[in-house]
Structures are given as structure tokens and as C-alpha cells.
Amino acid sequence: MAGVTALSFLLLLVIIGFFALLVIRLLPVYLENYNVTSALKSVQNEALMESLSNAEIKTRLLRRFEINDVTHVEHQDIRIETEANKRKIIVAYEVREPFLGNVDLVVSFDEQVEIRGR
């Protein structure tokens, strides 16, 4: 690397390290969100789901979250809204991940699916 001074090379390493740390901190959060959306889609496609009560749907969803090691979604983060001929399952949650010192990364998710019938 001709023409690169030691200071500019050090600055380049710091920038690369910063973004590498950012990816290392956020990748597990987004992988967990992928598990949340997968669980929601599987609940949506499950047979006879429209005949279950809201409490039973929440229980099944929380069980899938437990199996898939989803740790940031709590019972109160799951809402089920009923409209005319459909129900909407909404999972809205926030993840706070430590980054550098007293600086945290905060990521908010709002996933939802519809269940027909009932």
C-alpha cells in the first residue's frame, strides 16, 4: 500500500473495527427477529388456528419462541386484535444492546400476521 502513512492506516483499522463491532452486536438481534417472523408465519399457516382462542394462540406462539431461543419477546409484547372476519397477531418489541461504554444500540421491531376466519 504505497502512499499510506501509519496514521491513515491506523484510522482505517479503527473504522473497520467500528463497523465490525456494529455487525457483531446487531447480527444476533436480527437473527432473533428472523425466528420471530418464522414463528408468526408458521402460526398463521397452522391448520385450525382460527378456531383457537387468543390465549391459546399466545401460548402456542410463546412456546415456539422458547423453542427457537427468542429471549427478547415477552408475553406483554404480543397483541391480538380482532376485526370483522380476521384476527391480527402483532409482536412489537424493542431490543437494547450495549455497544461501547455507556452507548447502547436500540432496535425496534413490529411484526404482524393475519389469521382468517372466526
C-alpha positions in Angstrom: 0.0 0.0 0.0 2.2 2.8 -1.3 1.5 6.3 0.0 -0.4 5.2 3.1 1.0 6.6 6.3 0.9 4.8 9.6 -1.7 7.3 10.9 -4.0 6.8 8.0 -3.6 3.0 8.2 -4.5 3.2 11.9 -7.5 5.3 11.2 -8.6 2.8 8.6 -8.3 0.0 11.1 -10.4 1.9 13.7 -13.1 2.5 11.1 -13.1 -1.2 10.1 -13.2 -2.2 13.7 -16.1 0.1 14.5 -18.2 -1.4 11.8 -17.2 -4.9 12.6 -18.3 -4.4 16.2 -21.6 -2.9 15.0 -22.2 -6.1 12.9 -21.2 -8.4 15.8 -23.7 -6.6 18.1 -26.6 -6.4 15.7 -26.4 -9.7 13.8 -27.8 -11.8 16.7 -30.7 -9.3 17.2 -31.7 -9.6 13.6 -31.3 -13.4 13.6 -33.7 -13.5 16.6 -36.2 -11.3 14.7 -36.0 -13.8 11.8 -37.0 -16.5 14.3 -39.9 -14.3 15.5 -41.2 -13.8 11.9 -40.8 -17.5 11.1 -42.8 -18.4 14.2 -45.5 -16.0 13.3 -45.8 -17.3 9.7 -45.9 -20.9 11.0 -48.7 -20.0 13.4 -50.5 -18.2 10.5 -50.3 -21.3 8.3 -51.2 -23.8 11.0 -54.5 -25.7 10.4 -57.5 -24.8 12.6 -55.7 -21.7 14.0 -58.8 -19.6 13.5 -60.8 -21.8 15.9 -58.4 -21.2 18.9 -58.9 -18.5 21.5 -56.5 -15.6 21.8 -54.9 -17.0 24.9 -54.3 -20.4 23.1 -52.7 -18.6 20.2 -50.4 -16.6 22.5 -49.4 -19.8 24.3 -48.5 -21.6 21.1 -46.6 -18.6 19.9 -44.6 -18.2 23.2 -43.8 -22.0 23.1 -42.4 -21.6 19.6 -40.4 -18.6 20.8 -39.0 -20.7 23.6 -38.0 -23.5 21.2 -36.3 -21.0 18.8 -34.5 -19.3 21.7 -36.2 -16.0 21.3 -35.4 -14.2 24.6 -36.4 -10.5 23.9 -40.1 -11.1 23.3 -42.3 -11.1 26.5 -45.9 -12.1 26.9 -47.0 -8.4 27.0 -45.3 -7.7 23.6 -47.8 -9.9 21.9 -51.2 -8.4 21.0 -54.1 -10.0 19.1 -56.6 -7.6 17.5 -59.9 -8.9 16.2 -61.6 -7.2 13.3 -64.7 -8.3 11.3 -63.6 -11.6 9.8 -60.0 -11.8 10.7 -57.6 -11.6 13.6 -54.2 -9.8 13.6 -51.3 -11.1 15.7 -48.9 -8.3 16.4 -45.5 -8.7 18.1 -44.0 -5.3 18.9 -40.8 -5.3 20.9 -37.6 -3.4 21.5 -34.0 -4.7 21.9 -31.3 -2.7 23.7 -27.8 -4.0 23.0 -24.7 -2.5 24.7 -22.2 -1.1 22.2 -19.4 1.0 23.5 -19.2 2.1 27.2 -22.5 3.8 28.0 -23.7 3.8 24.4 -26.4 1.3 23.6 -27.9 0.3 20.3 -31.7 0.2 20.3 -33.6 -1.7 17.7 -37.5 -1.7 17.5 -39.4 -4.4 15.7 -43.1 -4.6 14.8 -44.1 -7.8 13.1 -47.7 -8.9 12.3 -49.7 -11.5 10.5 -53.4 -12.1 9.8 -55.5 -15.1 10.6 -58.7 -15.5 8.6 -61.9 -16.8 9.9 -63.8 -16.7 13.2 
